[in-house]
Amino acid sequence: MSTQEPRAAAVEARDWGWRHASRRAWALRGVDFRIEAGERVLLLGASGSGKSTLLHALAGVLGGDEEGESHGEVLVDGMPATAARGRAGLVLQDPDAQVVLARAGDDVAFGCENLGVPRAEIWPRVRDALDAVGLDVPLDRETKALSGGQKQRLALAGALAMRPGLILLDEPTANLDPDGVEEVRDAVGAMLQTHPATLVVVEHRVDVWLPLVTRVIVLGPDGVIADGAPDDVLRRQGERLAAAGVWVPGIPPAQPPPPAIAPGERLLAARDLAVQRVAGHPVASGIDVEVRAGSALAIRGPNGVGKSTLGLTLAGLLPPASGDLAATTALAGDLGPSPVSWKSRHLLTRIGTVFQDPEHQLLSRTVREELEVGPRALRLGADETRRRVEELLERLRLAHLAAANPYTLSGGEKRRLTVAAALATRPRVLVLDEPTFGQDARTWGELVALLASLRDDGAAIVAVTHDRDVVSALRAQTLELAGGSS
């Protein structure tokens, strides 16, 4: 017998606030709103304004007293959110954090099994959910073999299969290609047509969700700073919100000036290169590309075609599957032409890497200590280390978080931290995977300006990105990878 379809949930925050145990400042405070059953809400705010924290609270999974301090109430259908966890389906900002099982089909089925959905109903739901999000992989595909964008679709499929009364999406399209962004938005819209639910979605880039949402709520330092119909909020208050860092359609962020110098000497060159995540299984081949000092290279293409794998190979962290990848003497010195054979200490000043998932490279207990890792590995003096760290803390708006645990930062703050950590050793080549993920309009502009200044100082920037604005702002040469699964 089929389980009863859930009704859409109503949610409410009453003078609610939250402060993590390791941070002095409140992440949120004074938050008041009521979302009626069936509403579709776009939740906006500057990077670090507490959007993800609020979603976790609505899902009832924020944590207990040992993790932080709260005041006020968050209610789902009139009950504390912690007592209504089965009503919400949450898709996290980091899809890796939501992968539970080894096979794709089992992972999508996991939530349904926990809700007690009859077995005969689970697998049709699983297939429907995978089709809805455009993830065309066998049910027994290993989840560890999926790309970051594919894992994002997998997480969304798991939430859709549960058919919850409240759907909470935390930047669900951040690492997807443009076609995938529209597919995911359309999948959510189709599900809402057939299985009514309340939707709260967090995104920095708002354009794609405007056709679907009926309301916009904007968070600021002291609670809700704007609330209403999308057109009213974004048109009437657009200038004020853009100044606070909110992405507002029609108000572009600041752009850096054109390159100050022409591309310089060659640092890396690939000829007929093939790259692989797992030995014996190339994901992209026939790649010819040069990386030159004082230039930017953007690696683009659909999800699953090997963009991140190519970035890691260029960075000397994965061996080529075949073909040739060689560093010139200008970059390698006397280390030899193969970056993958260099020791990590030698890579520090030559090729810096920023992973797609910031948490994969966090090492320390505080933000300040994270920025000190590279300089200490280079055995720099205490004064020089301090000078570099202070400069990066200020430049990337992390100074107020210097004593915080890196894992308590927002997704956008973690991204800026990992960029800063890579810059602390001043590498000649900087390879970044989705460098603008999670950034508001203000921090996006500042981060892109920083990358442009590094380029103009003679560094080579290699960016794996779906962000067309980054490509344009950096005047980057584009390497387009084709084929593969999306």
C-alpha positions in Angstrom: 0.0 0.0 0.0 1.3 3.4 -0.9 2.3 5.8 1.9 0.2 8.9 2.3 1.4 11.9 0.4 2.6 14.6 2.9 1.0 18.0 3.0 3.1 21.1 2.6 4.6 22.4 5.8 4.3 25.8 7.4 7.4 27.2 9.1 8.1 30.1 11.4 11.0 31.8 13.2 10.3 33.9 16.3 13.1 36.2 17.3 15.5 33.4 16.6 19.3 33.6 16.7 22.3 31.2 16.8 25.9 31.5 17.9 28.4 28.6 17.3 30.3 27.5 20.4 33.7 28.5 18.9 32.7 32.0 17.7 32.0 35.1 19.7 29.6 36.8 17.4 26.0 35.6 16.6 25.7 34.0 13.2 22.0 35.1 13.2 19.9 37.1 15.6 16.4 38.6 15.7 15.1 36.5 12.8 11.3 36.8 12.5 9.1 35.4 9.6 6.3 33.0 8.9 6.2 30.9 5.6 2.8 29.5 4.8 2.3 26.0 3.6 3.1 25.8 -0.2 5.0 29.0 -0.4 8.2 29.1 -2.5 10.9 31.2 -0.9 14.3 32.4 -2.2 16.5 33.1 0.8 19.2 35.7 0.1 22.0 37.4 2.0 25.7 38.2 2.0 28.3 35.5 2.4 28.3 34.5 6.1 24.9 36.0 6.9 23.6 32.7 8.2 21.5 31.3 5.4 22.9 27.8 5.7 22.6 27.9 9.5 18.9 28.9 9.1 18.2 26.0 6.7 19.8 23.6 9.2 17.6 25.0 11.9 14.5 24.5 9.8 15.5 20.9 9.1 16.0 20.3 12.9 19.6 19.3 12.5 21.5 22.4 13.7 23.0 20.7 16.8 22.6 20.8 20.6 23.9 22.9 23.3 27.4 21.5 22.9 27.6 23.0 19.4 26.2 26.4 20.1 23.8 28.7 21.7 20.4 29.7 20.5 17.5 31.9 21.5 13.9 32.2 20.2 12.0 29.5 18.3 12.0 27.8 14.9 8.8 25.9 14.3 7.5 23.5 11.6 3.7 23.1 11.6 3.7 24.6 15.1 6.2 22.1 16.5 9.9 22.7 17.3 11.8 21.9 14.2 13.8 19.2 16.0 10.5 17.3 16.6 9.5 17.5 12.9 12.7 16.2 11.2 10.8 13.8 8.9 8.9 16.7 7.4 12.0 18.2 5.8 14.3 17.2 2.9 17.6 19.1 3.1 20.1 19.3 0.3 23.4 20.5 1.8 25.8 23.0 0.3 28.5 20.3 0.2 27.2 17.3 -1.7 30.0 15.1 -0.4 28.7 15.6 3.2 25.4 14.0 2.1 26.6 10.9 0.3 25.9 8.0 2.7 26.1 4.7 0.7 28.5 3.3 -1.9 26.0 2.9 -4.8 24.0 5.7 -6.3 20.6 3.9 -6.2 21.0 2.9 -2.6 22.0 6.4 -1.7 18.8 7.9 -3.2 16.8 5.2 -1.5 18.3 5.8 1.9 15.9 8.6 3.0 12.8 6.7 1.9 13.9 3.6 3.8 14.3 5.7 7.0 10.8 7.1 6.5 9.4 3.6 6.2 8.3 3.8 2.6 7.2 0.4 1.4 10.0 -1.4 -0.6 7.8 -1.8 -3.7 7.3 2.0 -3.8 11.0 3.0 -3.1 12.6 1.9 -6.3 10.1 3.6 -8.7 10.7 6.8 -6.6 14.4 6.4 -6.9 14.3 6.1 -10.7 11.8 8.9 -11.1 14.0 11.2 -8.9 17.2 10.4 -10.8 15.4 11.1 -14.1 14.0 14.3 -12.7 17.5 15.7 -11.9 19.1 14.4 -15.1 21.5 12.0 -13.5 21.8 9.2 -16.0 23.9 6.7 -14.2 23.3 3.0 -13.4 21.8 2.3 -10.0 24.9 0.4 -9.0 27.3 3.2 -10.0 29.8 3.8 -7.2 29.1 7.2 -5.6 32.9 7.8 -5.2 33.2 7.7 -9.0 30.8 10.6 -9.4 31.9 14.2 -10.1 31.1 17.0 -7.8 28.2 18.2 -10.0 26.9 14.6 -10.2 27.0 14.2 -6.4 25.0 17.4 -6.2 22.3 15.9 -8.4 22.4 12.7 -6.4 21.8 14.6 -3.2 18.8 16.4 -4.7 17.4 13.2 -6.0 17.6 11.7 -2.5 15.6 14.6 -1.2 13.0 14.5 -4.0 12.5 10.8 -3.5 11.4 11.4 0.1 8.6 13.7 -1.1 8.9 15.9 2.0 6.5 18.6 3.1 9.4 21.0 3.3 12.2 21.2 0.8 15.3 23.0 1.9 18.0 23.6 -0.8 21.4 25.1 0.0 22.9 26.3 -3.3 21.8 23.2 -5.2 23.2 24.4 -8.5 26.5 25.9 -7.4 28.7 23.3 -9.2 26.5 22.5 -12.1 27.0 23.4 -15.8 24.4 25.9 -17.3 22.2 23.1 -18.7 22.3 21.3 -15.4 21.2 24.4 -13.5 18.0 24.7 -15.6 17.4 20.9 -15.3 17.6 21.0 -11.5 15.3 24.1 -11.3 12.8 22.4 -13.6 13.0 19.1 -11.7 12.2 21.0 -8.5 9.3 22.8 -10.2 7.9 19.5 -11.6 8.0 17.9 -8.2 6.2 20.8 -6.6 3.4 20.4 -9.3 2.8 16.7 -8.5 3.8 16.6 -4.8 3.0 19.9 -3.1 5.6 21.1 -0.6 7.0 24.3 0.8 10.3 25.4 -0.8 13.1 27.4 0.8 16.1 27.7 -1.5 19.4 29.5 -0.9 21.3 30.8 -3.9 23.6 33.7 -4.5 22.8 33.9 -8.3 19.0 34.5 -8.2 18.0 34.7 -11.9 17.4 31.0 -12.4 15.0 30.7 -9.4 12.9 33.8 -10.1 10.4 32.0 -12.4 9.7 29.4 -9.6 9.7 31.4 -6.3 6.8 33.5 -5.0 8.7 35.3 -2.2 12.2 36.6 -1.4 13.5 36.9 2.2 16.9 38.7 2.7 19.0 38.1 5.8 21.3 40.8 7.3 23.3 41.3 10.5 20.3 41.8 12.7 17.7 39.5 11.1 15.4 40.0 8.1 16.2 43.1 6.1 13.8 42.6 3.2 10.8 40.4 2.7 8.2 40.3 -0.1 7.3 39.5 -3.6 10.5 39.0 -5.8 9.9 42.0 -8.0 9.1 44.3 -5.1 12.2 43.3 -3.1 14.7 43.2 -6.0 13.4 46.2 -8.0 12.5 48.6 -5.2 15.4 47.8 -2.8 17.9 46.5 -5.4 20.5 49.2 -4.9 20.6 48.9 -1.1 20.7 45.1 -1.3 23.5 45.1 -3.9 25.6 47.4 -1.7 25.2 44.8 1.1 26.5 42.0 -1.2 23.3 40.5 -2.5 23.2 39.4 -6.1 20.6 41.6 -7.8 19.7 41.0 -11.5 20.7 43.9 -13.6 23.3 45.2 -11.1 26.6 43.6 -11.9 29.5 43.4 -9.4 32.6 45.4 -9.9 34.9 44.2 -12.7 38.7 44.4 -12.7 40.5 46.4 -15.4 41.9 44.6 -18.5 45.3 42.8 -18.1 48.1 45.1 -17.5 50.7 42.9 -19.3 50.7 40.5 -22.2 51.1 36.7 -21.4 54.7 35.9 -20.6 56.9 32.8 -20.6 55.5 29.3 -20.8 55.3 27.5 -17.4 53.4 24.3 -18.3 52.6 22.6 -21.5 50.4 19.6 -22.3 50.4 17.6 -25.5 47.8 14.9 -26.4 47.2 14.6 -22.6 44.7 12.1 -21.2 43.7 12.4 -17.5 42.1 9.9 -15.1 40.6 9.7 -11.7 41.1 6.0 -11.4 44.0 4.1 -13.1 43.0 2.7 -16.4 39.8 4.8 -16.8 40.7 8.1 -18.6 37.9 10.7 -18.4 39.3 13.2 -20.9 42.0 12.9 -23.6 43.6 14.6 -26.6 44.2 17.8 -24.5 46.7 20.4 -25.8 47.2 23.4 -23.7 49.8 25.9 -22.4 49.9 27.8 -19.1 51.8 31.0 -19.3 52.9 33.6 -16.8 50.7 36.6 -16.5 47.7 34.9 -18.0 44.4 33.2 -17.0 43.1 29.9 -18.4 39.5 28.8 -17.8 38.6 25.1 -18.0 35.0 24.6 -18.9 32.5 21.9 -20.0 29.6 19.8 -18.7 29.7 18.0 -15.4 31.5 14.7 -15.5 33.9 15.4 -18.4 37.1 15.6 -16.4 37.5 19.3 -15.6 38.5 18.9 -12.0 40.7 15.9 -12.9 42.5 17.9 -15.5 43.0 20.7 -12.9 44.5 18.2 -10.4 46.8 16.8 -13.1 48.1 20.2 -14.1 48.7 20.9 -10.4 50.9 17.9 -10.1 48.5 16.0 -7.8 47.5 13.3 -10.3 49.7 11.5 -12.8 48.7 11.8 -16.5 47.0 8.7 -18.0 48.9 9.2 -21.2 50.4 11.9 -23.3 52.8 14.6 -22.1 52.7 17.2 -19.3 55.9 19.1 -18.8 56.9 22.1 -16.7 59.5 24.4 -18.2 62.7 25.3 -16.5 61.1 28.7 -15.7 58.8 27.0 -13.3 60.6 23.8 -12.4 64.2 25.1 -12.0 66.3 22.0 -11.5 63.4 19.7 -10.2 62.7 18.1 -13.6 59.7 18.6 -15.9 57.2 16.3 -14.2 55.2 18.1 -11.5 53.7 14.9 -10.1 57.2 13.8 -9.1 58.0 17.0 -7.1 57.8 16.9 -3.3 55.0 18.9 -1.7 57.4 21.5 -0.3 58.6 22.2 -3.9 55.0 22.5 -5.1 54.2 25.1 -2.5 55.9 28.0 -4.3 55.4 26.7 -7.8 51.8 25.3 -8.1 49.1 26.1 -5.6 45.8 24.3 -5.6 42.3 25.1 -4.4 40.0 22.1 -4.4 36.4 22.1 -5.4 35.4 21.1 -1.9 37.1 23.4 0.6 36.8 20.9 3.5 39.1 18.5 1.6 42.1 20.8 2.4 41.4 22.2 5.9 44.1 21.2 8.3 44.1 23.4 11.4 42.0 24.4 14.4 41.7 28.1 13.6 41.6 30.3 10.4 44.8 32.0 11.4 46.6 28.6 11.9 45.3 27.4 8.5 47.0 30.4 6.8 50.2 29.7 8.6 50.5 26.1 7.4 52.2 26.9 4.0 54.6 29.6 5.3 55.7 27.3 8.1 56.3 24.5 5.7 58.6 26.9 3.8 60.3 27.7 7.1 59.6 31.4 6.7 60.4 33.6 9.7 57.8 34.5 12.2 57.6 38.2 11.1 57.2 37.3 7.4 54.6 34.6 8.2 52.6 37.1 10.3 52.8 39.8 7.7 51.5 37.4 4.9 48.7 36.1 7.2 47.5 39.5 8.3 47.4 40.8 4.7 45.4 37.8 3.5 43.0 38.0 6.5 42.2 41.6 5.6 42.1 41.3 1.9 39.7 38.3 1.9 37.4 39.6 4.7 38.4 36.9 7.2 40.0 39.0 9.9 37.0 38.8 12.2 37.1 35.0 11.9 40.9 34.6 12.6 40.2 32.6 15.8 37.3 30.6 14.5 37.4 26.9 13.7 37.5 26.7 9.8 34.7 24.0 9.8 32.3 26.5 11.4 32.6 29.0 8.5 30.0 29.3 5.7 30.7 27.8 2.4 31.7 31.1 0.9 34.0 31.8 3.8 35.6 28.4 3.5 36.2 29.1 -0.2 38.0 32.4 0.6 40.0 30.7 3.3 41.3 28.0 1.0 42.2 30.6 -1.7 44.0 32.6 1.0 45.9 29.5 2.2 47.1 28.8 -1.3 48.2 32.4 -1.8 50.2 32.4 1.4 53.1 30.6 -0.3 52.9 32.8 -3.4 53.0 30.1 -6.1 53.7 31.0 -9.7 50.7 28.9 -10.9 47.4 28.9 -9.1 44.9 26.1 -10.0 41.4 26.8 -8.6 38.3 24.6 -8.9 35.1 26.7 -8.8 36.9 29.7 -7.2 33.8 31.8 -6.8 31.5 29.2 -5.3 29.4 30.6 -2.4 30.4 34.2 -2.9 28.1 37.2 -2.7 28.4 40.0 -5.2 30.8 42.0 -3.0 33.2 39.1 -2.2 32.9 37.8 -5.7 34.2 41.2 -7.0 37.0 41.3 -4.4 38.1 37.7 -5.1 38.1 38.2 -8.9 40.0 41.5 -8.5 42.6 39.6 -6.3 43.0 36.9 -9.0 43.4 39.6 -11.7 46.1 41.4 -9.7 48.0 38.1 -9.2 47.8 37.6 -13.0 49.1 41.1 -13.6 52.0 40.4 -11.2 53.0 37.6 -13.4 51.3 34.5 -11.9 49.3 32.1 -14.0 45.7 31.5 -13.0 44.0 28.2 -14.0 40.3 28.2 -13.1 37.9 25.3 -13.4 34.6 27.1 -13.6 31.0 27.2 -14.7 30.9 31.0 -13.9 30.9 32.8 -17.3 31.4 36.1 -15.5 34.8 34.9 -14.1 36.0 34.0 -17.6 35.0 37.5 -18.9 36.4 39.4 -15.9 39.8 37.7 -16.0 39.9 37.9 -19.9 40.7 34.2 -19.7 41.7 31.9 -22.5 39.1 29.1 -22.5 39.7 25.3 -22.8 36.4 23.6 -23.4 36.1 19.9 -22.6 33.3 18.1 -24.3 31.5 14.8 -24.0 31.0 12.6 -20.9 27.9 12.5 -18.7 26.3 15.6 -17.3 
